[in-house]
Each structure stands twice: as C-alpha cells, then as structure tokens.
Amino acid sequence: MKNKKKHYTLLGILLIMIIAIVSIVFINNNLNNESETIKTEDQAISEEKENWLEEAKENSEVLEDELENSSDSQDEGKVEGEEPHQKPQQQQQQKPEDKKYKENNGYIEGQTLPSEPTYIKGVLIANKKYPLPKDYAPGENVEARAAFELMAQEAKTLGFELVAFSTYRSYEYQELLYNKYVERDGKENADRYSARPGYSEHQTGLAFDIGEKGREDLWLTEAFGQSEAGKWLAENAHRYGFILRYPKGKEHITGYMYESWHFRYLGVELATKVKDSGLTLEEYLGIDK
C-alpha cells in the first residue's frame, strides 16, 4: 500500500514537471513570436520612414524643378519678353530738370491711348510719350524680317549665328508681361525695362530683340553688347536698316535702361543717318523729352 502511494506521488511530481516544461516552452515561444512581431513592426516602421524620406526627397526635387521651370518661364518671359537678366540698379539722384521724368517714369500720367498711331517726320513712334492704339496689330514687319535675315547671313560668314528671339508682341501679351514684372519688381523698376501695354515698340512689329545662337546665357544682358557678335551688330546693323534703340547713358531720353539686344528697324537710309549722328531716335527726330 505504501509502495502504491509512493508510486502515485512520483507520477504526480513527474506530471507537474512535464506541465512546467510545457509551460516554459509555451512562454518561450510566445516571447519569440512577440519579439518577431516587434522586429517586424520596427522593420515596417523603418521601411515606412525610408519611403517617406524618399518621397519627401522626390517631392523636394520636383518642387525645385518646378521653381527652376518657373524661373525659366520667366526666362520664357525673358526670351519672349524684354526683362533683362540683370536687375536694374537703383537710379542715381535725378537732376532738378529731370524731376518730372522721375515722378512719372517718363510717362504722361492719365494719358489715354490714341485711336491712330503717331508718325513724326514720317517715322512710326512708340515710346513713353507716344503710345499706340490698343487694337493696333500689324504683326511682324515683313521688310524688317527680310532685312534681318540678310544681316544674319553676313554675320554667319563671320562666325556669328544671330537669332531674333522676340519681335512682334500684341497689346494683350505686353500687358501680361508688364503686369508680371510689376508684381515681382515693383512699378518703378519695371518701367525701366518693360513698356506698359500700348507703349511697347514691339507692338509696331519693327522691334527685334537679337542674340547669338549658342550664347543664350547672354540674351537680354548688357554683356551681349561686349561679345564679338554684339559689338559687330551694334556697328553694322544700320547697313541693314536697324539701330540700337536704347543705348547706354541715354535712359533719361529714351526712358529705358541700356538694352544691347533691342534693335529697331528704320530702313537703311534713316538708320544710317541716326547711327552717324550718334543720337537716339528721340534726339534725331527732335521729340520732346
């Protein structure tokens, strides 16, 4: 009887040990599973973080591209428009006789656009005192284009490939350009390099913004005037009927800062006379300043 009781006791102890072992194994498995779960979650979080960083990087690059494209669009405005690459420097203090000019940036404030374009001594004028009708839309002048192509042919034999990157502009397009520049640089600065709608020489179809192919970095810059192509153009454009319209040091007369790229077609005879005189078109025609 005692042996039987002892046998049952041993079986009970053995059973308890088995249960204990099974429990330990079970707990260990749960811990391993939990560890794997935590590891998986950490990995998922890490991957999600990496994905987020990658996405943020891509978005940043896209944003930079958009900003660059936006800036290039201005370069589109620059190429199709008239904005110089250099920002206009602060104007020096005006002389007393220039006070009126400074106050209205060369414009007659409150002036309404005419119903007909203005001709002075037979020359079509579009400047800050003599605007064009809003509906004046002749398109690019055919004679001016033909003259430019002849000039470009000669330049090419000398190693310069000239490009007329902006010619005729409608009133509406000039309005778009001008308003954009005013919004960005302010009205006073914009008035120094961009014409108000109705006042742009480009609306006549006779103004050609010229640069050199392959040297787009010099388009709409004063530096173009110092390049070999720019110097040749300034010295020879009159032989094809063009004049440098806004020369250096004449802003108080023309109303615009020096533009080494802006040429106006007048025909060979008149362009040669203006070039030889060393005067601006306003000075040559005796237009009131």
LUMMIVEX-351787 format. One record per residue (C-alpha): x, y, z; residue in three letters; residue number from 1. Coordinates in steps of 0.05 Angstrom, whole numbers, plus 5000, padded with zeros to 4 digits. Layout:
<rs>
X; Y; Z; ala; NUM
...
</rs>
This chain:
<rs>
5000; 5000; 5000; met; 1
5056; 5046; 5018; lys; 2
5092; 5029; 4953; asn; 3
5029; 5044; 4913; lys; 4
5021; 5111; 4948; lys; 5
5094; 5127; 4935; lys; 6
5084; 5109; 4861; his; 7
5026; 5158; 4855; tyr; 8
5067; 5212; 4887; thr; 9
5123; 5203; 4837; leu; 10
5073; 5204; 4780; leu; 11
5045; 5270; 4807; gly; 12
5113; 5301; 4812; ile; 13
5130; 5278; 4742; leu; 14
5065; 5306; 4715; leu; 15
5079; 5373; 4748; ile; 16
5149; 5374; 4718; met; 17
5120; 5359; 4649; ile; 18
5069; 5414; 4657; ile; 19
5124; 5461; 4679; ala; 20
5167; 5444; 4619; ile; 21
5109; 5452; 4571; val; 22
5093; 5520; 4603; ser; 23
5164; 5543; 4596; ile; 24
5167; 5522; 4523; val; 25
5100; 5557; 4510; phe; 26
5122; 5621; 4544; ile; 27
5188; 5620; 4507; asn; 28
5152; 5611; 4440; asn; 29
5106; 5669; 4457; asn; 30
5165; 5712; 4474; leu; 31
5199; 5693; 4409; asn; 32
5136; 5708; 4370; asn; 33
5127; 5774; 4405; glu; 34
5200; 5791; 4391; ser; 35
5189; 5773; 4318; glu; 36
5126; 5816; 4316; thr; 37
5163; 5874; 4347; ile; 38
5220; 5864; 4299; lys; 39
5172; 5862; 4240; thr; 40
5136; 5924; 4264; glu; 41
5203; 5960; 4273; asp; 42
5223; 5939; 4204; gln; 43
5156; 5963; 4176; ala; 44
5164; 6029; 4212; ile; 45
5235; 6035; 4187; ser; 46
5214; 6019; 4116; glu; 47
5156; 6068; 4121; glu; 48
5204; 6121; 4146; lys; 49
5252; 6107; 4089; glu; 50
5195; 6110; 4039; asn; 51
5171; 6175; 4070; trp; 52
5241; 6205; 4067; leu; 53
5249; 6182; 3995; glu; 54
5181; 6211; 3977; glu; 55
5199; 6276; 4012; ala; 56
5264; 6278; 3974; lys; 57
5228; 6266; 3908; glu; 58
5177; 6319; 3925; asn; 59
5232; 6367; 3942; ser; 60
5266; 6353; 3876; glu; 61
5201; 6362; 3839; val; 62
5190; 6428; 3876; leu; 63
5260; 6451; 3858; glu; 64
5247; 6432; 3785; asp; 65
5181; 6470; 3786; glu; 66
5215; 6531; 3816; leu; 67
5270; 6525; 3765; glu; 68
5219; 6517; 3709; asn; 69
5181; 6576; 3738; ser; 70
5245; 6616; 3736; ser; 71
5257; 6590; 3665; asp; 72
5188; 6612; 3647; ser; 73
5207; 6679; 3668; gln; 74
5265; 6661; 3621; asp; 75
5209; 6645; 3574; glu; 76
5183; 6714; 3591; gly; 77
5254; 6736; 3584; lys; 78
5264; 6704; 3517; val; 79
5196; 6724; 3491; glu; 80
5194; 6786; 3533; gly; 81
5243; 6841; 3548; glu; 82
5264; 6831; 3620; glu; 83
5339; 6839; 3628; pro; 84
5378; 6785; 3665; his; 85
5409; 6839; 3708; gln; 86
5362; 6872; 3756; lys; 87
5361; 6948; 3745; pro; 88
5406; 6983; 3793; gln; 89
5379; 7038; 3837; gln; 90
5374; 7102; 3798; gln; 91
5422; 7157; 3816; gln; 92
5393; 7221; 3843; gln; 93
5359; 7259; 3787; gln; 94
5379; 7329; 3768; lys; 95
5328; 7383; 3781; pro; 96
5310; 7387; 3707; glu; 97
5294; 7312; 3708; asp; 98
5245; 7317; 3767; lys; 99
5183; 7308; 3723; lys; 100
5214; 7247; 3690; tyr; 101
5228; 7215; 3757; lys; 102
5158; 7228; 3783; glu; 103
5122; 7192; 3727; asn; 104
5177; 7147; 3700; asn; 105
5175; 7183; 3633; gly; 106
5100; 7172; 3622; tyr; 107
5047; 7225; 3618; ile; 108
5003; 7201; 3674; glu; 109
4929; 7197; 3658; gly; 110
4943; 7195; 3583; gln; 111
4892; 7155; 3543; thr; 112
4912; 7111; 3484; leu; 113
4901; 7143; 3416; pro; 114
4856; 7118; 3360; ser; 115
4913; 7124; 3309; glu; 116
4988; 7111; 3314; pro; 117
5035; 7171; 3316; thr; 118
5083; 7188; 3260; tyr; 119
5136; 7241; 3269; ile; 120
5173; 7263; 3205; lys; 121
5145; 7200; 3173; gly; 122
5171; 7154; 3227; val; 123
5124; 7110; 3268; leu; 124
5137; 7125; 3341; ile; 125
5121; 7083; 3402; ala; 126
5152; 7108; 3467; asn; 127
5131; 7133; 3535; lys; 128
5101; 7197; 3508; lys; 129
5070; 7170; 3444; tyr; 130
5031; 7104; 3454; pro; 131
4996; 7061; 3403; leu; 132
4922; 7045; 3396; pro; 133
4903; 6983; 3435; lys; 134
4878; 6949; 3372; asp; 135
4940; 6965; 3332; tyr; 136
4963; 6896; 3310; ala; 137
5005; 6896; 3246; pro; 138
5044; 6833; 3263; gly; 139
5118; 6825; 3249; glu; 140
5140; 6873; 3194; asn; 141
5158; 6834; 3131; val; 142
5210; 6883; 3107; glu; 143
5244; 6883; 3175; ala; 144
5246; 6807; 3176; arg; 145
5276; 6804; 3107; ala; 146
5329; 6855; 3127; ala; 147
5345; 6815; 3190; phe; 148
5354; 6751; 3150; glu; 149
5404; 6785; 3104; leu; 150
5442; 6813; 3163; met; 151
5442; 6744; 3196; ala; 152
5471; 6714; 3132; gln; 153
5530; 6761; 3133; glu; 154
5540; 6750; 3207; ala; 155
5542; 6675; 3196; lys; 156
5600; 6682; 3148; thr; 157
5638; 6716; 3205; leu; 158
5621; 6660; 3254; gly; 159
5561; 6692; 3289; phe; 160
5492; 6659; 3284; glu; 161
5443; 6714; 3301; leu; 162
5373; 6698; 3327; val; 163
5314; 6746; 3332; ala; 164
5284; 6715; 3394; phe; 165
5228; 6767; 3404; ser; 166
5196; 6811; 3353; thr; 167
5122; 6830; 3347; tyr; 168
5080; 6828; 3410; arg; 169
5006; 6843; 3416; ser; 170
4977; 6893; 3466; tyr; 171
4949; 6835; 3506; glu; 172
5015; 6798; 3510; tyr; 173
5053; 6861; 3530; gln; 174
5001; 6873; 3584; glu; 175
5014; 6803; 3611; leu; 176
5089; 6814; 3613; leu; 177
5086; 6883; 3644; tyr; 178
5039; 6863; 3699; asn; 179
5083; 6803; 3716; lys; 180
5144; 6847; 3723; tyr; 181
5107; 6899; 3764; val; 182
5084; 6845; 3812; glu; 183
5154; 6819; 3820; arg; 184
5198; 6882; 3818; asp; 185
5151; 6939; 3831; gly; 186
5125; 6991; 3782; lys; 187
5184; 7038; 3784; glu; 188
5235; 6984; 3768; asn; 189
5190; 6951; 3716; ala; 190
5182; 7017; 3680; asp; 191
5257; 7020; 3668; arg; 192
5259; 6957; 3626; tyr; 193
5188; 6938; 3606; ser; 194
5139; 6981; 3568; ala; 195
5068; 6990; 3593; arg; 196
5016; 6959; 3547; pro; 197
5005; 7004; 3487; gly; 198
5073; 7036; 3494; tyr; 199
5118; 6979; 3470; ser; 200
5157; 6986; 3407; glu; 201
5148; 6911; 3397; his; 202
5074; 6925; 3382; gln; 203
5096; 6961; 3319; thr; 204
5127; 6896; 3291; gly; 205
5191; 6936; 3278; leu; 206
5230; 6919; 3342; ala; 207
5275; 6858; 3342; phe; 208
5308; 6830; 3404; asp; 209
5371; 6797; 3378; ile; 210
5420; 6748; 3408; gly; 211
5471; 6696; 3386; glu; 212
5453; 6623; 3379; lys; 213
5494; 6581; 3427; gly; 214
5504; 6640; 3474; arg; 215
5435; 6642; 3504; glu; 216
5467; 6659; 3570; asp; 217
5480; 6729; 3542; leu; 218
5410; 6741; 3515; trp; 219
5377; 6801; 3548; leu; 220
5441; 6821; 3583; thr; 221
5487; 6881; 3576; glu; 222
5544; 6830; 3568; ala; 223
5517; 6813; 3498; phe; 224
5540; 6883; 3477; gly; 225
5611; 6864; 3497; gln; 226
5611; 6799; 3458; ser; 227
5640; 6796; 3388; glu; 228
5571; 6785; 3359; ala; 229
5541; 6842; 3399; gly; 230
5596; 6891; 3380; lys; 231
5591; 6872; 3307; trp; 232
5516; 6881; 3309; leu; 233
5520; 6950; 3342; ala; 234
5569; 6973; 3289; glu; 235
5537; 6942; 3227; asn; 236
5461; 6937; 3239; ala; 237
5449; 7004; 3206; his; 238
5473; 6976; 3140; arg; 239
5411; 6932; 3142; tyr; 240
5364; 6986; 3168; gly; 241
5368; 6974; 3244; phe; 242
5391; 7019; 3301; ile; 243
5408; 7003; 3373; leu; 244
5346; 7033; 3403; arg; 245
5364; 7042; 3476; tyr; 246
5439; 7058; 3481; pro; 247
5480; 7065; 3544; lys; 248
5476; 7131; 3581; gly; 249
5411; 7153; 3547; lys; 250
5359; 7128; 3596; glu; 251
5338; 7198; 3613; his; 252
5320; 7208; 3540; ile; 253
5293; 7141; 3517; thr; 254
5262; 7123; 3584; gly; 255
5293; 7054; 3585; tyr; 256
5357; 7025; 3612; met; 257
5412; 7004; 3564; tyr; 258
5389; 6944; 3522; glu; 259
5445; 6916; 3480; ser; 260
5396; 6868; 3447; trp; 261
5339; 6914; 3426; his; 262
5342; 6939; 3354; phe; 263
5291; 6980; 3315; arg; 264
5282; 6976; 3240; tyr; 265
5280; 7043; 3204; leu; 266
5305; 7026; 3135; gly; 267
5377; 7032; 3112; val; 268
5378; 7107; 3095; glu; 269
5348; 7133; 3161; leu; 270
5383; 7081; 3204; ala; 271
5450; 7103; 3175; thr; 272
5435; 7176; 3188; lys; 273
5415; 7162; 3260; val; 274
5476; 7118; 3271; lys; 275
5523; 7170; 3242; asp; 276
5492; 7225; 3285; ser; 277
5507; 7188; 3349; gly; 278
5438; 7208; 3374; leu; 279
5378; 7168; 3398; thr; 280
5316; 7166; 3355; leu; 281
5282; 7216; 3400; glu; 282
5340; 7264; 3395; glu; 283
5347; 7256; 3320; tyr; 284
5273; 7270; 3308; leu; 285
5271; 7326; 3359; gly; 286
5217; 7292; 3400; ile; 287
5202; 7330; 3465; asp; 288
5230; 7294; 3525; lys; 289
</rs>
